[in-house]
């Protein structure tokens, strides 16, 4: 697939993120779709910790895609941040916004969701100071990291060797089919392992014991 811009004769899948954003801003739907496809796994990896803690996987992934599209359409290459950094901020901000709204509406499943990984923010990002998440102080982030590390450590102590392997791939954003191909197991076995992990995460959260000891 080639872009319509004569200055970029290379296939779109060989263009940099920043070039694709420029093309998308110029009206190239193909460039926008190429970026969405490129960062689909990032969206899944951002949404899945919330799913494991009680959210709806498909709904959260769709909301994450909304954040990704926002990043594609609003990215400014003249600022001091890579597209990936900006995209991750937009995706996570969208997810947190949805979870806060769900909590206000007393949707209990989402209200119990907590992140299992720490959002990455570039201290030099031009979005610093413009979003709710980036306005949080360093001490709050430290508390979050400690809570997250303890929760993950506690949950992993309860997993079988196979489940621990599946959890790693799952949080990396691989689909169940991709994980199945990687570990040489049927997709159903992978899906069953994910559901067992979810139950163990739920028990860990409900018990309030993050140490897993």
C-alpha positions in Angstrom: 0.0 0.0 0.0 1.4 3.4 -0.9 0.5 6.8 0.3 -1.0 9.4 -2.0 1.8 11.9 -1.0 4.4 11.9 -3.8 7.1 12.7 -1.2 6.6 9.4 0.6 6.8 6.6 -2.1 7.5 3.9 0.4 4.8 1.6 1.6 2.8 2.9 4.6 4.0 0.1 6.8 7.5 1.3 6.3 6.7 4.9 7.3 7.5 6.3 10.7 4.8 7.0 13.2 5.3 10.7 12.8 5.1 10.5 9.0 1.8 8.5 9.2 0.4 11.2 11.6 1.3 13.9 9.1 -0.4 11.9 6.3 -3.4 11.3 8.5 -3.6 15.0 9.3 -3.6 15.6 5.6 -6.7 13.4 5.1 -5.1 10.0 4.4 -7.5 7.4 5.9 -5.1 4.7 4.9 -2.3 6.3 7.1 -4.7 6.5 10.0 -5.7 2.9 9.6 -2.0 1.9 9.4 -1.3 3.6 12.8 -4.3 2.0 14.4 -3.2 -1.4 13.2 0.4 -0.7 14.4 -0.7 0.2 17.9 -3.6 -2.3 18.4 -1.5 -4.4 20.7 -0.6 -1.4 22.8 -4.3 -0.7 23.3 -4.9 -4.3 24.4 -1.9 -4.2 26.8 -3.2 -1.0 28.4 -6.8 -2.3 28.8 -6.2 -5.8 29.9 -5.0 -5.2 33.5 -8.4 -3.5 34.1 -10.2 -6.4 32.5 -8.4 -8.9 34.8 -9.5 -6.8 37.8 -13.2 -6.8 36.8 -13.9 -4.7 33.7 -15.3 -5.8 30.4 -12.5 -6.7 28.0 -14.2 -5.7 24.7 -15.7 -2.5 26.0 -12.4 -1.4 27.5 -10.5 -2.2 24.3 -12.9 -0.1 22.3 -12.5 2.8 24.7 -8.7 2.4 24.4 -9.1 2.6 20.6 -10.9 5.9 21.0 -7.9 7.2 22.9 -5.6 5.9 20.2 -7.6 7.7 17.5 -7.4 10.9 19.6 -3.6 10.6 19.6 -3.5 10.1 15.9 -5.6 13.1 15.2 -4.0 15.4 17.8 -0.3 14.5 17.7 2.1 17.4 17.1 5.5 16.3 15.9 7.0 19.6 16.8 6.6 18.9 20.5 9.1 17.0 22.6 7.4 13.6 22.7 7.3 10.5 20.5 4.0 9.4 19.0 4.2 6.2 21.1 4.5 8.2 24.3 1.6 10.5 23.4 -0.5 7.6 22.2 0.0 5.7 25.5 -1.0 8.8 27.5 -4.1 9.3 25.4 -5.1 5.6 25.7 -4.6 5.4 29.4 -6.4 8.8 30.0 -9.4 7.5 28.1 -9.5 4.3 30.1 -9.2 6.1 33.4 -11.9 8.5 32.3 -14.2 5.6 31.5 -13.5 3.9 34.8 -14.1 7.1 36.8 -17.4 7.5 35.0 -18.4 3.9 35.7 -17.5 4.3 39.4 -19.7 7.4 39.6 -22.6 5.4 38.0 -22.0 2.6 40.5 -21.1 0.0 37.8 -19.6 -2.3 40.4 -17.5 -4.4 38.0 -15.6 -1.4 36.7 -15.6 0.3 40.0 -13.5 -2.5 41.4 -10.9 -2.2 38.6 -7.4 -1.2 39.4 -4.3 -1.0 37.1 -1.9 -3.9 37.4 0.9 -2.0 35.7 2.2 1.5 36.1 1.3 4.0 33.4 4.4 5.3 31.6 4.7 9.1 31.3 7.6 10.9 29.7 8.6 13.7 32.1 9.5 15.8 29.1 6.2 15.2 27.4 4.4 18.3 26.1 1.2 16.9 27.6 2.6 17.3 31.1 0.3 19.4 33.1 -2.6 19.1 30.7 -4.2 15.8 31.8 -5.6 14.6 35.1 -3.1 11.7 35.3 0.0 13.8 34.6 -1.0 16.3 37.3 -0.5 13.7 40.1 2.4 14.2 42.4 5.5 11.8 42.5 4.5 10.5 45.9 1.1 9.3 44.6 2.9 7.5 41.7 5.3 5.8 44.2 2.4 4.6 46.2 0.7 3.2 43.0 3.9 1.5 42.0 4.3 -0.2 45.4 0.7 -1.2 45.4 0.9 -2.6 41.9 4.1 -4.5 42.5 2.6 -6.1 45.7 -0.6 -7.0 43.9 1.2 -8.7 41.0 3.6 -10.5 43.3 0.7 -11.8 45.4 -1.3 -13.0 42.4 1.7 -14.6 40.7 2.4 -16.7 43.8 -1.1 -18.2 43.3 -0.6 -19.1 39.7 0.6 -22.3 38.1 3.7 -22.2 35.9 1.4 -22.3 32.9 -0.8 -19.5 34.2 2.1 -17.3 35.0 3.4 -17.7 31.5 0.0 -16.9 30.0 -0.4 -13.8 32.2 2.9 -12.4 30.9 1.9 -12.8 27.3 -1.6 -11.6 28.0 -0.5 -8.4 29.6 1.9 -7.8 26.7 -1.3 -7.5 24.5 -1.1 -10.8 22.6 -4.5 -12.3 21.5 -5.5 -15.7 22.9 -4.8 -17.2 19.4 -1.3 -15.6 19.3 -0.6 -16.9 22.8 -1.8 -20.3 21.9 0.6 -20.4 18.9 3.5 -19.2 21.1 3.0 -21.8 23.8 1.7 -24.6 21.6 -1.6 -25.0 23.3 -5.2 -24.8 22.0 -6.8 -21.3 22.2 -9.5 -22.7 24.5 -6.8 -23.7 27.0 -5.4 -20.2 26.9 -8.8 -18.7 27.4 -9.5 -21.0 30.3 -6.2 -20.0 31.9 -7.1 -16.3 31.6 -10.4 -16.9 33.3 -8.7 -18.8 36.2 -6.3 -15.8 36.5 -9.2 -13.4 36.7 -10.8 -15.4 39.5 -7.5 -15.4 41.4 -7.1 -11.6 40.9 -10.6 -11.1 42.1 -10.0 -13.2 45.3 -6.8 -11.3 45.9 -8.5 -7.9 45.6 -11.5 -8.9 47.8 -9.2 -10.3 50.5 -7.3 -7.1 50.7 -4.1 -9.2 51.2 -1.7 -7.9 48.5 1.3 -9.9 49.7 -0.2 -13.2 48.7 1.6 -14.9 51.6 
